[in-house]
Amino acid sequence: MTNAEFVQAVKNKLNYILGMFEVKNDQYATGKDPLANFTAGARLMYGDSDVLMQYEALKAYAAKHIAHVYNNGLTGAKVQESINDIICYFVIASVLADQELKERD
């Protein structure tokens, strides 16, 4: 694979993940709360649903996928799906971090 082909493959994957995120966000968000599953997960696991606890819930959700990737080969069953979910979770984590930093300023 050439460098140009590699860069295009990464761009294609990121575009795929963007579409996947939009579908999953439609499933897991509510009209009032775009982070509804993280809000509920944080409240259930930690008794609080502030941004820091949402981040803790996100890490717990991601841990399942990380364990699956760790325990299976690169082409194992649903490994690609878990990798894509991990990417989505950590992009969301980056947005949470941006939000937290913005609120501190």
HELIX and SHEET records of a PDB file:
HELIX    1   1 ASN A    3  TYR A   28  1                                  26    
HELIX    2   2 ALA A   36  TYR A   46  1                                  11    
HELIX    3   3 VAL A   51  ASN A   71  1                                  21    
HELIX    4   4 VAL A   79  ARG A  104  1                                  26    
END                                                                             
